[in-house]
Amino acid sequence: DNFWEMGDVGPCGPCSELHYDRIGGRDAAHLVNMDDPDVLEVWNLVFMQFNREVGGLLRPLPAKSVDTGMGFERLVSILQDVRSNYDTDVFAPIFAEIEAVTGAEPYGGALAADASAVLPGTAVGRDTAYRVVADHIRTLSTAIADGALPSNEGRGYVLRRILRRAVRYGRQMLGAEEGFFTKLVPAAVGSLSAAFPELAEQQDHVQAVIADEEAAFSSMLSRGIKEFNSRAEAIKQAGGGGFDGASAFFLYDSMGFPLDLTELMAREAGLAVDVSGFQAAMEEQKARSAAAAAASKGDGALLTLGPEQTARLADEGVAFTDDSFKFDLGADAGATVRAIYGAGGFVDAAEAGGGETLGVVLDRSSFFSQAGGQVPDVGSLVEAGGGATFRVSSVQSFGGYVLHVGSLESGSLSAGDSVACNVDGERRRRISKSHTLTHAINLALHQVLGEGVSQKGSLVDDSKARFDFSHGKAMSAAECERVEALVRTMVAEALPVHIQTVPLDKALAINNLRAVFGERYPDPVRVVSIGPEVPALLAAPESDEWEQYSIELCGGTHIPSTSDFGSFALVEESAVAKGVRRVVGVAGELAAEAEAAGAALQSRLAELTASAAGEAAAGEVEATRKGLTALKLEVDAATTSVHVKVALRDSIAAADREWLKRAKQLSAGEADRAAAAAVAEA
């Protein structure tokens, strides 16, 4: 029987595969899945019904599915009767462009018996590079056009590694010059745009992103080669024959060198790379990354309900947590404990005093679990009889089950106990204010910067609204001031915030509706509109009137009116990654404090520069310049509006130039007097 699994652990199940024999007229069953180039799989149907646990145990999945897929390029190779995907007309135009751009010999279809044969100056090295470069330019063009960007995290890191691999192969195997990869974008777009017209619309953006990444890596590649040569020379001088794994990982992690490049260069230098040492360093790095990710979740990262735990809850008849009450702080949230989970697994009961972090699953909850950039609620679960208090420090959702993470402060708690959900209401209201604020900021950014802006992430907590978005350059002070002014106008207009759950297709038809790329939305979905009522949006979805309002799909909590912001200040604008900017906004008391801080700094500057520099004595000049230096440091550290900071820095710099000019005048006068005195004495 066929059985598909992606690794030692994870979802898996039996599968049905369709294979094609290019030769035909024979029984090729024994060649199936034997890497024979003439017998290839073109379709696969995987019946996902198990999760393989550590140790090999197959546990039924709580929700089973069918995963199906076809290899487009493989099917084309069959239809065009060629032996390789790369011999089809899918890749031919890109190969022709690679040849034209790099000046390399034409593609010849040479294949390597193993990786060690892929060397510069060989047909195998050349043709491998053709395949790598063509494949990767297609991948990157489509991914970037879809909104993904190279970065150091998540999918962005995957894209960065793909780009660097392609550039390295082109430079090393094809003798290409810096910038060659960017020039291939039009060919990739041209080969795919008939099926994906969005590619042509995004071609300039794709080229700009790839150009910057390619230039950065080319510089890094030169430094990496220099670093490798230095370390290799030191090893050989010390009489060693091996390139240590720690050094190989340093080149990988810091210089962007893939292991195969280090191995290739090591072979050329007569050295062997310690691959096991490299893998050990890689595992250490993964552990550090996992620890950092866990730290970002706080106590919520200490406990996780995986497929095994959620399957057990389902097998025991525990229904998914009904958390519909989370949107109404005043709702009656009486609940029943359905399960208690600790580091050692599920327990029937728990006693206070052990200091153990526990997770409690309820049948219903008014706590908001971490999602969509919004931090989770905190509060307490109080047993109906008052005998137990469970302090909730984090809330996470796993496969429909809401896990309330925290510690038992008093009494004992058992499955079946009735508890009251006491959410920290004041903190929730501040978080809701921040969440609505991200929607207002999103609208203002579109109005100021244009439709190229798309959301790349957010963090909504009780002190700020942090919003990441696509934009190719830093915002100017004037743009930041305009965004701030637009949000403040929304505050003054006291726009109502309307929320309604509607069918997904009807929501997506609304003009100016914002949705996060890559986000999976439920059907039906919540529409959050600042200004017009949702029924009005649905009645005239194509109306141009909606372009002046914030309309988004959102599963978070919100305030009832923009007047609840009280005030607003845009206090940060910075870079996150190539093509991604970040702004931070504050509202209410924090915004008032930011405004007051800016006003106080402006007053300080006015006091320091009240006197004219041109007539000042040396002592006043020195004191004023010291004061300006100290004020600049205060401005840098202050939390105030971005445009106010920029204006203060510019004013301080201009004032310092005037006072420096006066200092030089005084110094020159002293020198002249000293010279005159020396002449008189002579």
N, C-alpha and C positions, 0 to 999 in steps of 0.2 A: 504493500500500500504506500502511496505517496503521502508524505507528511512534511509540512512547512513550519520552520521556526527560524527566528532571526538571530538566536544566540543561545547561550546556556540557560538563560531565564527570560521570561516574557511571554506575551500572547502567541499562540500557535494553534495548529490544527491540521486535519487531513486536507489534501488538495487534489484537484484535477488539473492536469497540464496538457496543453496541446503542443505537439512537436511536429516539425516539418523536415522531411528528408529531401535535400536539394537534388540528390542523385535519382531517387525513385526506383521502382521496379525491383525492390528487394525488401527483406525483413530487417529493418534497422532498429528493432526494439532494444538490442543489446548496446546500442550506441547512445541511447537516451541519457542525458545528464552525464556524459563522459567527455565533455569538452571537444567533441568532434565538430569541426567548423561546418560540416555539411548537414548535421542534424541539430537543429536549434529549436529552442522553446519560443513560441510566439504568443502564448496566452496562458494565464494561470488563474485558477479559482481556488482561493483558500477559505476553508470553512473554519473561521476563528471561533473555537469553542473551549479552549483550555488556556490556562496560564501555567507555564513550567516554573516551579519553585526551585530555590536552591536545594540541591540534592536530587533533582530529577522528578519530583512529584508533580503529576499533572492534576491541577485543580480546575474544575469547570468554571468558566467565566460567568459572572452574574448576568451579562448581556452578550449574547452571541451575535455574530455577523458574518457576512460573506465579503471577502476582499478580492476584487478582481482587477486585472490589468492586462493590457496588450502592449507589446513592443512595436511602436510605430515604425522606427527605422528598420527593424528586422522584417516587418511585413513588406516594406518598400523594397528591401533587398531581394525578397522572394518574387515580387511582382516584376522587378527589373532583371531578374535572373543573374545576380552578381553574388559573389561569395562573402562579401563584407558590407556592413552598414556604411562604411566609409567609401565604398565604391559606387554608391548611389548618387543620384543628382541632388540629394539633400545636402551633401557636403561638397560636391564638385565646385560650386561657385566660391565657397569660402577657401577651398584649397587653392584655387586660381588667384585669389586675392593675396593669400599668404605668400605664394610664389612671387607675385608682383611687388609686394611690400618689402620682403626680406631679400629677394634676389637669390633665394635658395634653388637648388635643383628641383625639378618637378617631383610630385609625389609618385612613389613607385609601388606602394603597398607592401613593403618589406615588414616582416614580423619577427619578433625576438623570441628565442627559445626560453630565455629567462632574463631577468632585469640586468644581470651583469653584462649582457651584450649591447645594452643601450648606451652607446658611447658617442662623443662628438666625432665628426669626421667619418662616420659609417652610415650606410644606407638605412640600417635599422634605427640608429639614433635620429636621422633626419625624418623618416616616415613616422616614427613614434611621436616626434615633436609636432608634425603636421596634425596628427590625430588629436593630441592633447590640446593644442592651441585652438583648433576648430571647435572641438567639443566645448571647451571652456568659454570661448567668446560667445557662443550661443547661450550657455547657461547664465553667464553674467548679464548679458544684454536683456534677457527676459526677466531675470530676478530684479535687476535694478529698475527696469521699466515698471515693474509691479509694485515698487515702493521699498524694496529691501536695499540696504546699503552696507558696504564693507565696514566692519568695526572690530572691536576686540572681544565682543560677547555674542553668544548665541548664534543665530543664523548669519549675522554679520561677520562673525569670525570665520564661518565656513566659506563665505564668499571671498574674504580676504585671502584665505589659504588657496582657494581655487585660482584666483587672479595671479598670485605669486608663483604658483606652480607653472601656469601658462607662460608667464613672462620669463621665468627661468629656463624653460625648455626652448623658447624661441631664441633667447640670447645665447644659450650655451650650445644648442644643437643645430640651429639654423643660421647662426651668426647675425641675428637681427640687431638693429640699432635701437637705442632707447626711444620709446614712443611708438614702436611698431604695433603693439597690441591695440592701442586706441584707434589706429587707422583701420582696423578690421571691423569696427562696429557697423559701418554702413553695409558691408557685405553680409554680416550676420542678420541685420535688420531686414535687408532686402530679401533674404532667403526665407524669412518667416512672416513678414508683414502681411502677406496675402491672407494668412490664417489668423494673424494677430495684428490688426491694424493699429492697436495702441502702441506698438513698438516704434512705428514711424513717428508718431506724435511725441514720443519720449526720446528720440535719437540724440538730440543735443544734450539732454540731461545725462543720458547714459555715457556719452563720450566724455563729458566733463568729469563725471565721477571716476571713470576708468583712467582718464589722463592723470588726475591727481594721485590716484592710488599707484599707478605705474611709475610715476616720477618718484614718489616716496620710496617705493620698493627698490627701484634702480639704485638710488643712493644707498639704501640699506644693504643691497647686494654687494656693492663695492666694499663697504665697511666689513661685511661678513667674510668676504674672501680674504681681506687683509687680516681679520681676526683669526681665521682658520690657519692661514699660512704662519702666523706668529706662533700659535699653539703647536702646530705640527712641527715646526722647526725646533721648538723647545723640547718636544718629546724625543725627536731624533737625536738631538745633542745630548740628551740624558741617556741615550742608549735604548730607549723604549721602542716597541714595535706596534703598540696599540694606541688608538685615539680614544681616550676615556669617555665613558657615557655621560658624565656630568658636563664635559665640554661640548659634546654633541648636543645635549639638551639645551645648553646655553645658546648655541647657535640657532637651534630650532625656536626657542621661546623668545629670545631677545632680538635675533637677527632675521627671523622669518625663514631660516634654512630648513627645508624638509630633510628628514633623515637620509633619504636616498641620495640627495646632493652631497651631504657630508660623506657618505660612504663612497661615492664616486670620486670625490676629491681626495679622500684618504687612500683609495686604491692607487690613484695616480702618484701619491706621495710615498707609496710603499708601506702604508699603515692599515691596520684593521680596526674598525670601530667596535667598541664594546656595546653591542646592541642591548644586552640585558641590563647594563648600567643605565643606558638611555631610557629603557622602559621603566626602570625603578624610579628614575627622576620624574618621568611622566606621571606615574601613579602618585607620587608625592604631591605634584602640582595639582592633580585632580582632587586629591584629598583636601588641599588648601582651598581650592575653589568651592568644593562642597561645603566646607566649614564656613566660608564667607557667605555663601548663599543661605546657609542655615542661620547665621547670625542676623541676616537681614529680616528674617521672619520672627526673631525673638523666640519666645517659648513655643510658638506654634510649630517650629521646626523640630522640636524635641520628639514629637509624636506624629506618626504618619500612618494613615489607614491605606494600605496597599490593596491589590486585588485579592490577596488571601483573606485580609480582614473584612473587606466589604462583602466578599462571597460568603463568609461565615455569618455575617449579620443577615444577609439575604436568606441563607439556608435556615436560620433560626426564626424567620418570619418577621424580622425587624423592618418596618416600612421606612422609606426615605423620610428625612426630617422635613416637616412642613415649616419652612421659614418665611412664609408670606407675611407674617406679623412684623418682620423687621422694618417695614416701611412706615409703621405707625407706632411711635414711642408710647402712645397712650393705650395701645391695645392690651387686652387681657392675655398675658403670656404664661398662664399656668401650664405646666408641662410635666411629663412623666419620664423618669430616667429609664432608658432602654438598654444602655450598656455603659460599662466603665472600662477604660483601656489604660494600661500602664506600660512601662518599658518592657515588662515581662509578658505582656499579652492581656487578654481580657480577664477581668476579675468580677466576682459577684458583688463584692462590697469593699469599701475602703474606710479606714479610720484616720482621723486627724493626728498630726504629730510626727508622721514619718518624713515629711518634707519632700515627698515624691511628687513629680509632675505627673498629672493624670489628665485623661481626656474623657469627657462625658458626652454621650450621644443621647439626645432627647427626641421625643416624638414630634415636638414642635418647639419653635424658638423665635424670640424677637431680637436675637443678636445678629448683627451683620457680619458675615464671614469675609475674610480678605478676598477681594476680587476687583478687577477693572481699575487697578491703581489705588483703590480706596483701602485704607488700613482697617483692620478688624475692630469691632467693638470690644470694650472691656466692661467689667461689672461683677455681678455675683449671682450665684444660684442659691436660693435659700429654701431649705426643706420646709414643707408646709407646716410642720409642727414646731418649727424654730430650732430643731435639734442639730442642724448642720448648716454650715455656710461654706460654699465653694467659691473661691476667688478666681474669676475668669480673667486671664491675662492675654489670651489670644483666641481667635476663632478661625478655623479652617474648614473647608468643605472638600470631601472626598467621595466622588461617585454618588452624590445625592445625600450623603450622611454628613451632618454638621457636627464637627468635633469641637467642644468647648474645652480649651486647654487651660490648666491652672493648677491650683493646689487646694486641698481641703483644710480650711482654717480651724474649723471646730466641728465636733460631733462625728457621726458616721453617715455614710451614704451608700445605698444599695440599689440595684436594679429594681424598678417598680416603684421607687419613692416618687412622691409628688413634690415638685419644686416650683418656685416663682422665679422668673427671669427678670433680674434687675439690671438693666443696661444703664451705664453712666450717661444719663441724658444730656448733661451740659457738654460733655466731650463730643457726643454724637452730633449735637447741633453745630458745633464748631467745624466738625468734619464735613457735615452736609453743606455748610456755607462754603467751604473750600472746594467741594465737588461742583457745586453750581458755578463757582468762580472759574473753574477750568473751562466750562462751556462758554462763559462770557469772554474769556481770554481767547479761546479758539475762534470765535466769531470776529473779534477785534483784529486778530492776526490776519485772517482772510481779507478783511476790509482794508488793511494797511499794506500787506505784502502781496496779495493776490491769490489766485486759485492754486498756485503751486504748493501752497502750504498743506501738509497732511500730518495728522497726529502720529507720533512715533512712540508715545508712552506718557505716563503721568504718575504722579504720586500725590495722593490726597490725604492729608492728616489734619490734626486739630490746630495747626499753626500756619499752614501755608498751602498754596496750590502750585505744584510744580508741573510744568507742561513742556514736553519735548516735541519738536516738529521739524519737518523737512524744510530747509532753506539753505541756499548755497553760500551765504556770507553773513557776517555779523550785522545785527540791526544797528542802525544809526541812532544817535540820541533823539533825533527828531521823530523817528519811527516809534521808538519806545514811548516817547511823550504822547504821541497820537494814540497808541494802543491804550495807554493809561487814561487818556481823556475819554475815549470811546466807552470804556468800562464804567468810568465815573458818570457818564451820561446815562448809562443803563441804570445805575444806582438812583440817580435823580428822577428817572422816569418811573421808578417803582413798578417795573414790569412783573406781572404775575407769572409763576412757574407752573405750567400745566403738565400733568403726567397721565398717560393712558396706555393701556396694553391693546395692541391692534395686530392684525395679521401681518406677517413680515412683508409679503408682496405689496400690500397697500402702503406700508411705511416706506419702503424703498422707492415708491413712486413719487414721494413728496419732494418738490423742488427745494434745493439747498439743504437737504438732510445730510448730516455728517455721520459717518460710520468709520470705525478704525479698521485699516487694512489688516487682513489676516485674522480678524476676530470672528468667532463663530457665534452667531446670534440665534436665540431660540425663536420658535414660531408657535404662538404669537410673541411679540416683542414689545418692550416698553419704549414709548416715544416721549422724550422730555422736550417741551417747547417753552422758551422764554418769550412770552408775549401772546401770540395767538393761541386760541384753544385748539386742541387736537381735532375735534370734529370739523372745525373750519378748514384745517389743513387737508383732511381727507375729502372734504366736499369739493375743493378746488386744488388738487395736488400740484398742478403745473403753474400755478399763479406766480408771477414775478414778485409779488408783494412779499413772499416768504424769504427773499434773499437778504432782507435787512434784519432777520431774526435768527437766533440760535435755535436750531432744531436738531436733536441728536438721538440716536439709539443708545440707551443707557440703563444699566441695572443697578445703579447706585442710589444713594439717598440725597435729597435736596431740600433747600429752603423754600418757603412758599412765595417769596417775592425778592426781587433784586434790592429792594430797599433795606432788607435785612443785612446786606453787606456793610451798611453804615458808611464806609469809606473804602478806598482802594489805592494801593501803590504797587507799581511794578518795580521790584527791588533787585532783580538780577537778570542778566542776559549773558549767556556764555555758550561755549561749544561743548558738545557731547561727543560727536564723531564727525567724520567728513560728511558734510551736507546735512547735519542734524544740529539744531540749536536748542537751547533750553532757556525758558523764562520762569521766574518765580514771582508770584503775586501774593499779597497779604491783604486782608480786609479787616474791618472793624477797628478794635483798639490797636492792633498791631499796625494797621495802615495809618492811624492817627499818630502813633508813636514815630513811625517812619517819616511822616510829613513834618512833625515837630523837630525831629533830629536834623532834617535838611534845613529847616528854617534857622535852627540854632547855629549850624555850621556857617550858613550864609551871614548871620550876624557877626560871628567871630571874624570872618574874612573882612567884613566891612570895618570892624574895629581896627584890625591890623593894618589896613590900607587907608585909614582915614587921613593920615598925613601925606603930604606930597614928598615923593622920594627925592626930587631934585634939590631940595634945600636941607635935607636931613643930615645930622651930624653922624660921626662914625659909630657912636654908641647906639643910636637909634637904628641905624642901618643893620648892625649886627643883631640887635634884639628882634627886629622885624623879620629878618631872614630866618632866624631860628624859629620864630613863631609860625612862619609860613611852612617850614619843613615839618614841624609838629602837627600843624593843621592838616597837611596832606596825608600824614599817616592816619589821623583820625577819620578823614574822609574815606580812605581806603577800607577802614574797618567798620564804618558806619552802615547801618541798615536804613537806607532811604531810597527814594526813587532813582532809577538808573539815569534819567536825563538830568536830575539835579546833581548827581555825582559827577557826571561828565562836565557840566557847566562849572562846578566848583573846581575841578582839576584844571580846566582850561584857565579859569580866572586866577588860580594860585600860580600857575606857570607863568602867566603874563605879568602878574605882580612881581614875581621873583625876578623876572628878567629886568624890570625897571629898577628894583632895589640892587640887583647885581651890577647894573650899569652905574648906579650911584657909588657903589663900593669901589668899582674900578676907578671912577673919577677921583675919589678921595685918596686912593692908593697912589694914583699918578701924581696928585698934588703933593703928597708926602715925599715922593721920589724927587720931584722938582725942587722942593724946598731943601731936601738933603743935599742935592747936587749944588745948589746955590750956596749953601753954607760951606761946603767943601772948597768951592772956588774962592769964597771970601777969606777963608783961613789961609789958603795958599798965597 
